[in-house]
Amino acid sequence: MSSKVETNGGGASLVSAKVPPLANPLAEKPDEIASNISYHAQYSPHFSPFKFQLEQAYYATAESVRDRLIQQWNETYLHFHKVDPKQTYYLSMEFLQGRALTNAIGNLNIQDAYADALRKFGLELEEITEQEKDAALGNGGLGRLASCFLDSMATLNLPAWGYGLRYRYGLFKQIIAKEGQEEVAEDWLEKFSPWEIVRHDVLYPIRFFGQVDVNPDGSRQWVGGEVIQALAYDVPIPGYQTKNTISLRLWEAKACADDFDLFLFNDGQLESASVLHSQAQQICSVLYPGDATEGGKLLRLKQQYFLCSASLQDIISRFKERRQGPWNWSEFPTKVAVQLNDTHPTLSIPELMRLLMDVEGLGWDEAWAVTSKTVAYTNHTVLPEALEKWSQPVMWKLLPRHMEIIEEIDRRFISLISNTRLDLEDELPNMRILDNNTQKPVVRMANLCVVSSHTVNGVAQLHSDILKSELFANYVSIWPTKFQNKTNGITPRRWINFCSPELSRIITKWLKTDKWVTNLDLLTGLREFADNEDLQAEWLSAKRANKQRLAQYVLQVTGESIDPDSLFDIQVKRIHEYKRQLLNILGVIYRYKKLKEMSPEERKSTTARTVMIGGKAFATYTNAKRIVKLVDDVGSVVNSDPEVNSYLKVVFVPNYNVSVAEVLIPGSELSQHISTAGMEASGTSNMKFALNGCLIIGTLDGANVEIREEIGEENFFLFGATADEVPRLRKERENGLFKPDPRFEEAKKFIRSGVFGSYDYNPLLDSLEGNSGYGRGDYFLVGYDFPSYMDAQEKVDEAYRDKKRWLKMSILSTAGSGKFSSDRTIAQYAKEIWNIEECRVP
């Protein structure tokens, strides 16, 4: 009789007696792995005894894998400790990790052994991996990039750490209801995460508020206020087929027992007794809490400072424990590289200065030399509203010592300009760090980063060029060598090898090697077979399997049946006006109207399409939420229209996250990257789609420019204004010179006719009307780009009807994606910014 999960009368399950519970942390054979899983089910219990259903099996399996990771982790850090290399510390407010189980067993190359082991319990690996909830530690491209970077750092055997916050409720879980998007708290930590290890010995004090005391010797000390503790949770990040396993260290905020006022509690003042506990709990509750109120602003600033202070105290502590005091601080930048992922961790700059001066006793010049050689900054946006500016009064209240330090950095920068660059004096008001506008004095975080960092980088060639020629042009004239480009990349492990195994096997077969998984440039070898009928047939069948899996998923989460023979057209990303989901849905609406006007015979000659849109709209971003509602309303009408629904379907895919992306991207055939040119810094989902043989319709924006260069412009559906035309077109619009395309007017009129329901879409459509004014004048050029967008969509339909041509384009898309590996990006950061080298565990 084969071993399997047996069910007892109470509906719970017993681990089969055929699999003895034996601890074997480094198990490699299926029998040993099964015993180790059985051991965890019984001796690392988190549930009532005798329960071993899918959920329990997942936790026991994860703990079994974690055993192996812990062994490699310990070896990695012992090795780093011995060699004492320079290390990189990557600070980010977001890490969008996705599921860890598939990734860990894939990187460790033990998928087959684990699949066999689980069959001994009558279980399939797929049903176990489905039990894992995505870690809710990020939202968009910024967080996913950070996670791809960690995977590459580990795979390239680089000495590096990630630092982030352990958000209990994430951003939110998205539910699509009758009224549109609703937000509820993420529940990924409702039970626990088997991947994190709490480090009870790694605890740092974090102060807020208080005042600055001046000592008799002139040194300064920040005292008073409230102090909470930062506690470390470590998540292992295994490299691909290497022993190196690095850490993502997440900070949790907590208060101590001493902060609980027993007297007040017993006096019935229950809330007052634990004020600090509840305030500490708020810090890591939610990613990007609403900041419309003073309380919300303070909380966001607290989060940012909490991440910076805990991480820098930890970095300094590690630097000191490797050396005997007194410490030579000029050595610090030769051992430590700190990378700021966007402006959220900017407070690392004044915090490092504070720690060096007030705690370690350095003078200003020495502390500044150390800080400015240690910190580098990645800019991720040219959108003015996303370049953080913090209110000076709020900063003085929360971080008085840091404001003194920022004032001094600002004063010294002004003096540098006044003494060396008289030609820039007129520009100083915009270049300086403090904007002392009497109405609204702010600290400009991006300016602080640029002035203080040794290197500033953009994330795609176009974006870096815009930074140098526009946003930071004046700084470039002072420090021409400070600015670099590092085009983003994605990890090929998660984004093709594990999420599209059929396609990966075909690539390996035709390239006669699987080395492409860590050397993505080898994909160019597919070019010579792009016309080969055998490869095309295999490619088609792999894409077909992925489309069927996607159709099954859509049915499961939305109840909508979609046809795998139709063109799968997907746009998934944060909902934002500049990303122009509105352009997409207006195009769909026009398409629907035209289909309605056709005869049944005419419809038969059209290209059937399933349009899928997904992404979260920020809870307070009204127009973005209106776009979600419009997509959903259009879907309700189109999908229930018997005349049209075999030629067009529209689906809003709810709660987009990494695991959803791993089903959508392999199953897609066309993806839309249609932001207004010059506004998307890079984009990384465009790279994931292209790598999976999905064709792109897009503007010349972000990394689209480089993707088109790499895969060949004939394999890219281009439309729209270019970045350098946009300012002129906005000016012409203001001057009343814009003439809308009749198709554009027709689509808007169709919405206003009420065909998609009674919801009032006028405020959304008004953003496309008029020539100027707040929320009007079509700032994102939807109307201007609409005609060329519709023309490009016609070219898509035509290309899709020619199956051989489409398959060739798809193969060439994958073949040209080698440049977009995060391994390439990280190797460039390591060499050109961080100056760190491989430190491989023997």
C-alpha positions in Angstrom: 0.0 0.0 0.0 1.4 3.4 -0.9 2.0 6.0 1.8 -0.6 8.8 1.7 -2.4 11.3 3.9 -5.0 9.4 5.8 -8.1 11.1 7.1 -9.4 10.3 10.6 -13.1 10.5 11.5 -12.9 14.1 12.6 -12.0 15.4 9.1 -8.3 15.9 10.1 -5.5 14.0 8.6 -2.7 11.8 10.0 0.7 11.8 8.6 1.1 8.3 7.1 2.9 5.8 9.4 4.8 4.7 6.3 6.9 7.9 6.5 8.9 7.9 9.7 9.5 11.3 11.3 13.3 11.7 11.2 15.1 15.0 11.3 17.4 15.3 8.3 18.1 19.0 7.6 20.3 18.3 4.6 18.1 15.6 3.1 18.5 15.2 -0.7 16.8 11.9 -1.5 13.0 11.9 -1.7 12.7 9.3 1.2 14.9 11.4 3.4 13.0 14.6 2.5 9.7 13.0 3.2 10.9 11.9 6.6 12.2 15.5 7.3 8.7 16.9 6.3 7.1 14.3 8.6 9.5 15.3 11.4 8.5 19.0 11.1 4.8 18.1 11.0 5.2 16.4 14.4 8.0 18.2 16.2 7.8 21.8 14.9 4.0 21.9 15.4 1.9 25.0 14.7 -1.4 23.2 14.6 -3.3 20.7 16.7 -1.7 17.2 16.7 -2.7 14.8 14.0 -3.7 17.5 11.5 -1.9 17.1 8.2 -4.0 18.7 5.5 -2.8 20.9 2.7 -2.0 23.9 4.9 -0.1 21.9 7.5 1.7 20.1 4.7 2.8 23.4 3.2 4.2 24.7 6.5 6.1 21.4 7.2 7.5 21.4 3.6 8.6 25.0 3.9 10.4 24.3 7.2 12.1 21.3 5.7 13.4 23.5 2.8 14.3 26.2 5.4 16.6 23.7 7.2 18.7 23.5 4.0 18.7 27.3 3.6 19.8 27.9 7.2 22.8 25.6 6.7 23.8 27.6 3.6 23.0 30.9 5.2 25.3 30.2 8.2 28.1 29.0 5.9 27.7 32.2 3.8 27.9 34.5 6.8 30.8 32.6 8.3 32.6 33.0 5.0 31.9 36.7 4.7 33.1 37.2 8.3 36.4 35.4 7.6 37.1 37.2 4.3 35.8 40.6 5.4 34.9 41.9 1.9 33.3 45.2 1.2 29.6 44.7 1.4 26.5 46.3 -0.1 23.5 47.2 1.9 20.4 47.8 -0.2 17.8 49.9 1.6 14.2 49.9 0.2 10.8 50.7 1.6 9.4 47.8 -0.6 10.4 44.3 -1.5 7.9 42.4 -3.5 9.1 38.9 -3.0 6.3 36.7 -4.2 6.1 33.0 -3.1 9.3 31.7 -1.6 8.8 27.9 -1.8 8.9 27.4 -5.6 11.8 29.9 -5.8 13.8 28.2 -3.1 13.5 24.6 -4.3 14.2 25.9 -7.9 17.3 27.8 -6.9 18.5 24.8 -4.8 17.7 22.5 -7.8 15.6 20.1 -5.7 12.1 20.5 -7.3 12.0 16.9 -8.5 13.1 15.5 -5.1 10.5 17.5 -3.3 7.8 16.5 -5.8 8.6 12.8 -5.3 8.8 13.2 -1.5 5.3 14.8 -1.4 3.8 12.1 -3.5 4.7 9.7 -0.7 1.9 11.6 1.2 -0.4 11.5 -1.8 0.2 15.2 -2.4 1.3 17.1 -5.5 3.9 19.8 -5.2 1.6 22.3 -7.2 -1.1 22.0 -4.6 1.3 22.6 -1.8 2.9 25.7 -3.4 -0.6 27.2 -3.9 -1.0 27.3 -0.1 1.6 30.0 0.3 0.5 33.6 0.5 2.6 36.3 -1.2 4.6 38.3 1.3 2.9 41.7 1.4 6.0 43.8 1.6 5.7 45.9 -1.6 3.4 47.2 -4.3 4.8 47.9 -7.7 7.9 47.9 -9.8 10.1 49.5 -7.2 9.6 46.6 -4.8 9.8 43.9 -7.4 13.0 45.3 -8.7 14.5 45.2 -5.2 13.6 41.5 -5.0 15.0 40.6 -8.4 18.2 42.4 -7.4 18.5 40.3 -4.2 18.1 37.1 -6.3 20.9 38.3 -8.6 23.2 39.4 -5.7 22.9 35.9 -4.3 23.3 34.2 -7.7 26.4 36.3 -8.5 27.9 35.4 -5.0 28.1 39.1 -4.0 28.4 40.1 -0.3 25.2 42.0 0.1 22.1 42.5 2.3 18.6 43.8 1.8 17.0 46.0 4.4 13.2 46.7 4.6 10.2 46.8 6.9 8.0 43.9 8.0 4.6 45.3 7.1 1.9 43.2 8.8 -1.0 44.3 6.5 0.9 45.3 3.3 -0.6 47.9 1.0 -4.0 46.2 0.8 -5.8 43.3 -0.8 -7.9 44.4 -3.7 -11.5 43.3 -4.0 -13.6 44.3 -7.1 -17.2 44.9 -5.9 -20.2 46.5 -7.6 -18.9 49.9 -6.5 -15.4 49.3 -7.9 -12.2 48.7 -6.0 -12.4 48.0 -2.3 -9.4 47.7 0.0 -9.0 45.2 2.8 -5.9 44.4 4.9 -3.5 41.7 3.6 -3.5 38.6 5.8 -0.1 37.1 4.9 1.0 37.2 8.6 -2.4 36.1 10.0 -0.8 32.8 11.0 3.0 33.2 10.4 5.6 33.1 7.7 7.8 30.0 7.8 10.6 31.8 5.9 11.5 34.4 8.5 13.8 33.9 11.5 13.4 36.4 14.3 16.8 37.6 15.7 16.0 38.3 19.3 19.6 39.5 19.9 19.4 42.1 17.1 17.6 45.0 18.7 18.2 48.8 18.3 16.7 51.8 20.0 14.9 54.3 17.6 14.1 57.8 19.0 11.4 60.2 17.8 10.7 63.8 18.9 12.7 65.1 21.9 15.3 67.9 21.7 19.0 68.6 21.1 21.2 69.3 24.1 24.6 71.1 23.6 27.4 69.7 25.8 30.0 71.9 27.4 32.5 70.8 24.7 30.1 71.9 22.0 29.1 68.4 20.9 25.4 67.8 20.6 23.1 65.1 21.9 19.6 64.2 20.9 17.6 63.4 24.0 14.0 62.9 25.4 11.0 62.1 23.2 10.0 58.5 22.8 12.1 55.5 22.1 10.9 52.3 20.5 12.9 49.2 19.6 13.7 47.8 16.1 13.8 44.0 16.1 15.3 42.1 13.2 13.6 39.3 11.2 15.8 37.6 8.6 14.5 36.0 5.4 17.0 33.8 3.5 17.6 34.6 -0.2 19.3 31.6 -2.0 21.3 32.1 -5.1 20.7 29.9 -8.2 22.8 26.7 -8.0 25.3 28.2 -5.6 25.9 27.8 -1.9 25.6 31.5 -1.3 22.5 32.5 0.6 22.1 36.1 1.6 19.6 37.9 3.9 16.7 40.2 3.6 16.6 41.8 7.0 13.1 43.2 7.9 12.6 45.4 10.9 9.6 45.1 13.3 8.8 48.0 15.7 8.1 47.1 19.3 8.0 48.6 22.8 9.4 47.0 25.9 7.7 45.7 29.1 9.1 48.8 30.8 7.0 51.0 28.5 3.8 49.3 29.8 2.4 51.3 32.7 1.0 48.8 35.1 -0.3 51.4 37.5 -2.4 53.2 34.8 -3.7 49.8 33.6 -4.8 48.7 37.0 -6.4 52.2 37.5 -8.6 51.4 34.5 -6.7 53.7 32.1 -6.2 50.8 29.7 -5.3 52.8 26.5 -3.0 55.2 28.3 -1.1 52.3 29.9 0.2 51.1 26.5 0.4 54.2 24.4 4.0 53.4 23.2 3.0 49.8 22.4 0.2 50.9 20.1 2.3 53.6 18.5 5.1 51.1 17.8 2.6 48.7 16.3 1.4 51.4 13.8 4.9 51.8 12.3 5.0 48.5 10.6 1.2 48.0 10.1 0.8 49.3 6.5 2.9 50.2 3.5 2.3 53.8 2.4 -0.3 54.8 5.0 -2.6 57.7 3.8 -0.7 61.0 4.3 -3.5 63.5 3.8 -3.4 64.3 7.5 -0.6 65.5 9.8 -0.8 62.2 11.6 -0.5 60.3 8.4 2.5 62.4 7.4 4.2 61.8 10.7 3.6 58.0 10.4 5.2 57.9 6.9 8.2 59.9 8.1 8.5 57.6 11.2 8.5 54.6 8.9 11.3 56.0 6.8 13.4 57.1 9.7 12.8 53.7 11.4 14.2 51.8 8.4 17.2 54.1 8.1 18.2 54.3 11.7 17.8 50.5 12.4 19.7 49.6 9.3 22.6 52.0 9.8 23.0 51.1 13.5 23.2 47.5 12.3 25.7 48.3 9.6 27.9 50.2 12.0 27.7 47.5 14.6 28.8 44.9 12.0 31.7 47.1 10.9 32.9 47.5 14.5 32.5 43.9 15.5 35.0 42.9 12.8 37.6 45.3 14.1 39.3 46.2 17.4 38.7 49.7 18.6 39.7 52.5 18.3 38.1 52.4 14.9 39.6 53.8 11.7 36.5 55.4 10.3 38.1 56.4 7.0 38.1 52.6 6.3 34.3 52.5 6.6 33.6 53.3 2.9 36.1 50.6 1.8 33.9 48.1 3.6 30.4 49.5 3.3 28.3 50.5 0.3 24.8 51.8 1.1 22.3 52.0 -1.8 19.2 54.1 -1.5 16.4 52.7 -3.6 14.5 55.9 -4.4 14.1 58.8 -1.9 12.3 56.9 0.8 15.6 56.0 2.6 17.1 59.5 2.2 17.2 60.0 6.0 20.1 57.5 6.0 22.3 60.5 5.1 21.7 62.7 8.1 21.4 59.6 10.3 24.8 58.3 9.3 26.2 61.8 10.0 24.5 61.9 13.4 25.8 58.4 14.4 29.3 59.3 13.3 29.4 62.7 15.1 27.2 62.3 18.1 27.8 58.7 19.0 31.3 57.9 17.5 32.7 61.4 18.2 33.8 62.4 14.7 34.1 66.0 13.5 31.9 67.3 10.7 34.5 67.0 7.9 35.5 63.5 8.8 31.8 62.4 9.1 30.9 64.0 5.8 33.9 62.4 4.0 32.7 59.0 5.2 29.0 59.5 4.5 29.5 61.0 1.0 31.8 58.1 0.0 29.4 55.5 1.4 26.0 56.4 0.1 24.7 56.1 -3.5 21.2 57.0 -4.8 18.9 55.4 -7.4 16.3 57.8 -8.8 13.1 56.1 -10.0 10.9 58.9 -11.2 10.8 62.3 -13.0 7.1 62.9 -11.8 7.3 66.0 -9.6 4.7 64.7 -7.2 6.8 61.5 -6.6 9.9 63.5 -5.7 9.5 63.6 -2.0 9.3 66.9 -0.2 8.8 66.8 3.6 7.4 69.7 5.6 10.1 71.4 7.6 7.9 71.9 10.7 7.0 68.2 10.7 10.7 67.3 10.4 11.8 69.7 13.2 9.1 68.1 15.4 10.0 64.5 14.7 13.7 64.7 14.0 15.2 67.9 15.5 18.9 66.7 15.3 18.5 65.6 11.7 17.1 69.0 10.7 20.2 70.7 12.2 22.4 68.4 10.1 20.3 68.9 6.9 20.5 72.7 7.5 24.3 72.5 7.7 24.6 70.3 4.6 22.4 73.0 2.8 24.5 75.9 4.2 27.7 74.3 3.0 26.3 73.5 -0.5 25.2 77.2 -0.9 28.7 78.3 0.1 30.2 75.9 -2.4 28.1 77.4 -5.2 28.7 81.0 -4.1 32.5 80.4 -3.9 33.0 78.3 -7.1 30.0 78.7 -9.4 28.7 82.3 -9.6 27.0 81.3 -12.9 24.6 79.1 -10.9 23.6 81.6 -8.2 20.3 82.3 -10.0 19.6 78.6 -9.9 20.3 78.1 -6.2 16.8 78.5 -5.0 15.8 75.4 -7.0 19.1 73.5 -6.3 19.4 73.9 -2.6 18.0 71.3 -0.2 15.8 73.5 1.9 12.9 75.3 0.2 12.2 78.1 2.7 8.9 79.2 1.0 7.1 81.0 3.9 3.8 79.4 3.0 5.1 75.9 2.8 8.8 75.3 3.8 9.9 71.9 2.8 13.0 69.6 2.6 13.6 68.4 -0.9 14.8 64.8 -0.4 16.0 64.2 -4.0 18.2 67.3 -3.8 19.6 66.0 -0.4 20.4 62.7 -2.1 22.1 64.3 -5.1 24.3 66.6 -3.0 25.3 63.9 -0.6 25.8 60.7 -2.7 28.9 59.7 -4.5 26.8 58.3 -7.4 23.3 59.0 -8.7 21.8 56.6 -11.3 18.7 56.4 -13.4 17.1 53.1 -14.4 16.9 53.2 -18.2 18.9 55.0 -20.8 16.1 57.5 -21.7 15.4 58.1 -18.0 19.0 58.7 -17.1 19.3 61.1 -20.1 16.3 63.1 -18.9 17.8 63.2 -15.4 21.0 64.7 -16.8 19.5 67.1 -19.3 16.5 68.3 -17.3 15.8 67.3 -13.7 19.4 67.4 -12.4 21.1 69.3 -15.2 22.6 72.0 -12.9 24.2 69.4 -10.6 25.7 67.6 -13.6 27.6 70.8 -14.4 29.1 70.7 -10.9 29.7 66.9 -10.7 29.7 65.5 -14.3 31.0 62.1 -13.2 28.4 61.6 -10.5 25.6 60.5 -12.8 25.2 57.0 -14.4 22.7 54.8 -16.1 21.9 51.3 -14.8 19.1 49.9 -17.0 16.8 47.7 -14.8 16.6 44.0 -15.2 14.6 41.0 -14.0 15.6 37.6 -12.7 15.3 34.9 -15.4 14.9 32.3 -12.6 11.5 33.5 -11.4 10.3 35.2 -14.6 10.7 32.4 -17.1 12.5 29.3 -15.8 10.1 28.6 -12.9 6.9 30.3 -14.1 7.1 28.9 -17.7 8.7 25.5 -17.4 7.5 24.3 -20.8 9.0 27.2 -22.7 12.2 27.0 -20.6 12.6 23.3 -21.6 12.2 24.2 -25.3 14.8 27.0 -25.0 17.2 24.6 -23.3 16.6 21.9 -26.0 17.2 24.3 -28.9 20.2 26.0 -27.4 21.6 22.6 -26.2 22.4 24.1 -22.8 20.6 25.4 -19.7 23.4 27.9 -19.0 21.1 30.7 -20.4 19.4 30.7 -17.0 22.4 32.5 -15.6 23.8 33.9 -18.9 20.7 35.4 -20.6 22.7 36.7 -23.5 22.8 33.1 -24.8 19.2 33.6 -25.9 20.4 35.2 -29.1 21.1 31.7 -30.2 17.4 31.3 -30.8 17.5 33.8 -33.7 18.8 31.3 -36.2 15.8 29.0 -35.5 13.1 31.7 -35.6 11.7 30.4 -38.9 12.1 26.7 -38.1 8.7 25.0 -38.3 9.6 22.4 -35.5 10.6 25.1 -33.1 7.5 27.2 -34.0 5.2 24.1 -33.4 6.8 23.5 -30.0 6.7 27.2 -29.1 3.0 27.3 -30.0 2.2 24.3 -27.8 4.1 25.8 -24.8 2.3 29.1 -25.3 -1.0 27.2 -25.6 -0.5 25.4 -22.3 0.3 28.7 -20.6 -2.9 30.3 -22.1 -5.0 27.4 -20.9 -3.6 27.7 -17.4 -4.4 31.4 -17.5 -7.9 30.8 -18.8 -8.5 28.4 -15.9 -7.2 31.0 -13.4 -9.4 33.8 -14.8 -12.4 31.5 -14.6 -11.5 30.6 -10.9 -11.1 34.3 -9.8 -13.7 36.1 -11.9 -16.1 33.5 -13.1 -15.5 34.6 -16.7 -14.8 32.0 -19.4 -12.2 33.2 -21.9 -11.3 31.5 -25.2 -7.6 30.4 -25.5 -7.9 30.8 -29.3 -8.4 34.5 -28.9 -5.5 37.0 -28.7 -4.6 37.4 -25.0 -3.9 41.1 -24.6 -2.7 42.2 -21.1 -1.9 45.4 -19.2 -1.0 44.8 -15.6 0.7 47.5 -13.5 -0.3 50.1 -10.8 -3.3 52.0 -12.0 -2.1 55.6 -12.7 -3.1 58.2 -15.2 0.4 58.4 -16.7 0.4 54.6 -17.3 -2.8 55.2 -19.3 -5.0 52.3 -18.6 -7.6 54.9 -19.7 -6.2 54.9 -23.3 -6.4 51.1 -23.3 -10.1 50.9 -22.2 -11.1 53.8 -24.5 -9.6 51.8 -27.4 -11.6 48.7 -26.2 -14.8 50.7 -26.1 -14.2 52.0 -29.6 -13.6 48.4 -30.7 -16.8 47.2 -29.0 -18.9 50.0 -30.7 -17.5 49.0 -34.1 -18.2 45.3 -33.5 -21.8 46.2 -32.6 -22.2 48.1 -35.9 -20.9 45.1 -38.0 -23.0 42.4 -39.6 -22.5 38.8 -38.2 -20.5 38.0 -41.4 -18.2 41.1 -41.0 -17.5 40.1 -37.3 -16.2 36.7 -38.4 -13.3 38.4 -40.3 -12.1 40.3 -37.1 -9.3 39.1 -34.7 -10.9 37.8 -31.5 -9.4 39.4 -28.4 -9.5 38.9 -24.7 -8.3 42.1 -23.0 -7.1 41.7 -19.4 -6.3 44.7 -17.2 -5.1 44.4 -13.6 -3.4 46.5 -10.9 -4.1 48.3 -7.7 -5.2 52.0 -7.5 -4.1 53.8 -4.4 -7.0 54.0 -1.9 -7.1 57.8 -2.1 -6.4 58.2 -5.9 -10.0 58.9 -7.1 -9.4 59.0 -10.9 -7.4 55.8 -10.8 -10.3 54.1 -8.9 -12.7 55.5 -11.6 -10.6 53.8 -14.2 -10.9 50.4 -12.4 -14.6 50.9 -12.2 -14.8 51.7 -15.9 -12.9 48.6 -16.9 -15.1 46.5 -14.8 -18.3 48.1 -16.1 -17.2 47.7 -19.7 -16.4 44.0 -19.0 -19.9 43.4 -17.5 -21.6 44.8 -20.7 -19.3 43.3 -23.3 -19.0 39.9 -21.8 -22.7 39.4 -21.5 -23.4 40.7 -25.1 -24.1 37.5 -27.1 -23.5 39.3 -30.5 -20.0 40.3 -29.5 -18.6 38.2 -26.7 -17.1 35.5 -29.0 -15.0 38.3 -30.6 -14.2 40.5 -27.6 -14.0 40.0 -23.8 -12.8 42.4 -21.1 -11.6 41.2 -17.7 -10.4 43.1 -14.7 -8.0 40.7 -12.9 -8.3 41.4 -9.2 -5.6 41.8 -6.6 -2.6 41.8 -9.0 0.6 40.5 -7.2 3.7 38.5 -8.0 1.9 35.1 -8.0 -0.8 36.4 -10.3 1.9 37.8 -12.6 3.5 34.4 -12.8 0.3 33.1 -14.4 -0.6 36.1 -16.5 2.8 36.8 -18.1 3.6 33.4 -19.5 0.0 33.2 -20.9 0.1 36.6 -22.6 0.6 37.3 -26.3 0.4 41.1 -26.5 1.1 43.4 -23.6 0.6 47.1 -23.3 3.3 49.5 -22.1 1.7 52.7 -23.2 2.7 55.4 -20.7 3.1 59.0 -21.9 6.7 59.2 -23.3 9.2 60.5 -20.7 7.1 59.6 -17.7 7.9 55.9 -17.0 11.4 55.7 -15.6 12.0 52.2 -16.9 9.2 49.7 -16.4 10.2 46.1 -15.7 7.0 44.1 -16.5 7.8 45.0 -20.2 11.0 43.0 -19.8 9.1 40.0 -18.2 6.6 39.9 -21.1 9.2 40.3 -23.8 11.3 37.5 -22.2 8.2 35.2 -22.3 7.7 35.7 -26.1 4.9 38.3 -25.7 4.9 41.2 -28.2 4.6 44.7 -26.9 2.5 47.6 -28.1 4.1 50.7 -26.6 5.4 54.2 -26.7 9.1 55.2 -26.8 9.2 55.4 -23.0 11.5 54.0 -20.3 13.1 50.6 -21.1 10.7 50.2 -24.1 13.3 52.1 -26.1 16.0 49.6 -25.3 13.7 46.5 -25.7 12.7 47.7 -29.2 16.4 48.1 -30.1 17.3 44.6 -28.8 14.4 42.6 -30.3 14.2 44.6 -33.6 11.8 47.4 -34.3 9.8 45.2 -36.7 8.8 43.0 -33.7 7.5 46.0 -31.6 4.2 47.8 -32.2 5.1 51.4 -31.7 2.9 54.5 -31.5 2.6 57.9 -29.8 4.5 61.1 -29.2 8.1 61.0 -28.2 9.4 62.4 -24.9 11.0 65.5 -26.6 7.6 66.3 -28.3 5.5 66.2 -25.1 6.3 69.7 -23.8 5.4 71.3 -27.1 2.2 69.3 -27.5 1.1 70.4 -24.0 1.8 74.0 -24.9 -0.2 73.7 -28.1 -3.1 72.1 -26.1 -3.0 75.1 -23.7 -3.2 77.4 -26.7 -6.3 75.6 -28.0 -4.5 74.1 -31.0 -5.5 70.4 -30.4 -7.9 68.8 -32.9 -9.3 65.5 -31.5 -9.6 62.4 -33.6 -13.3 61.6 -34.4 -12.8 58.0 -33.1 -11.7 59.5 -29.7 -14.8 61.7 -29.5 -16.9 58.7 -30.5 -15.5 56.5 -27.7 -16.1 59.2 -25.0 -19.6 59.9 -26.3 -20.4 56.2 -26.1 -19.5 56.2 -22.4 -21.6 59.3 -21.8 -24.6 57.6 -23.5 -24.9 55.4 -20.3 -24.4 52.2 -22.2 -22.0 51.0 -19.4 -24.4 51.8 -16.6 -25.4 54.7 -14.5 -22.1 55.5 -12.8 -21.1 59.1 -13.4 -17.9 59.0 -15.5 -18.0 62.8 -16.2 -15.2 63.7 -13.7 -12.9 61.1 -15.3 -13.7 62.1 -18.9 -13.4 65.8 -17.9 -9.7 65.2 -17.3 -9.4 64.7 -21.1 -11.4 67.9 -21.9 -10.6 71.6 -21.9 -7.2 73.1 -22.6 -5.9 73.8 -19.2 -6.7 73.9 -15.5 -6.3 71.5 -12.6 -7.4 68.0 -13.5 -8.2 69.1 -17.1 -6.4 69.6 -20.4 -5.5 65.9 -20.9 -2.0 66.3 -19.3 -1.1 62.7 -20.3 -1.9 63.2 -24.0 -4.5 60.3 -24.2 -6.3 62.2 -27.0 -3.2 63.1 -28.9 -1.9 59.5 -28.9 -5.3 57.9 -29.5 -5.2 57.8 -33.4 -1.7 56.3 -33.6 -2.7 53.8 -30.8 -5.7 52.6 -32.8 -3.6 52.3 -36.0 -1.0 50.3 -34.1 -3.8 48.0 -32.7 -4.9 47.4 -36.3 -1.4 46.3 -37.2 -1.5 43.9 -34.2 -4.8 42.3 -35.5 -3.3 41.9 -38.9 0.0 40.3 -37.6 -1.9 37.9 -35.3 -3.9 36.5 -38.3 -0.6 35.4 -39.8 0.3 32.7 -37.3 3.8 31.9 -38.7 4.7 35.6 -38.6 3.4 36.0 -35.1 5.4 33.0 -33.8 8.6 34.2 -35.4 8.1 37.6 -33.8 7.4 35.9 -30.5 10.6 33.8 -30.7 12.7 36.9 -31.7 11.2 38.8 -28.7 12.6 36.1 -26.3 15.8 35.9 -28.3 16.4 39.7 -27.8 15.7 39.8 -24.1 19.2 38.8 -22.9 20.2 42.4 -21.9 17.3 42.6 -19.5 18.6 40.2 -16.9 19.0 41.7 -13.4 22.3 39.7 -13.3 23.7 42.1 -15.9 22.3 45.1 -13.9 23.7 44.0 -10.6 27.1 43.1 -12.1 27.2 46.8 -13.3 26.2 48.2 -9.9 28.8 46.0 -8.2 31.6 47.1 -10.5 30.7 50.7 -11.3 29.0 52.0 -8.1 29.6 49.7 -5.2 33.1 48.5 -5.9 32.4 45.0 -4.5 33.5 41.6 -5.7 32.3 38.1 -5.8 32.8 36.3 -2.4 31.8 32.7 -3.2 31.3 30.2 -0.5 33.7 27.3 -1.1 
